[in-house]
Amino acid sequence: MLVYFLALVCTHLSAFRIARNMRYKSITHLMNLPLGYFNQSGSGRIIDGAASSTETYLAHQLPDLVGAFTTPIVVLVLLLYLIGR
């Protein structure tokens, strides 16, 4: 449980950092665009939505997916180890 909790903390910290970097790079890219671009399209929701969905995937869905794959493998290895003894 402790390892799982520490892994979740690490994934959340890295996900927030990646989302922050995505927002920062997007904003710096938008600052270099001509002003006429903003009359045609809204960019704020796109940037925030993309960074938010990336954070959700990295912080929540990816650890659950890894746990779903590793748990049966670990159980099988432990079962084979205990049967062999």
C-alpha angles and dihedrals in degrees: 000000000000093000091048091050092049091048091052091050091051093048092049093049093048092044092053090048092050092048090049091050091048091052092046094050092045093051093048089050091049091050089062094053121097116262093244089069092069093056089063103042141022114231106178098079092046094054095045093044094050093047092046095050091047090052091049092051095046097042101039117011099041096054090047091050092049090048091051091055100039099044096067091044093051091046091051093048092048091046092051091045093051093045090051092056 
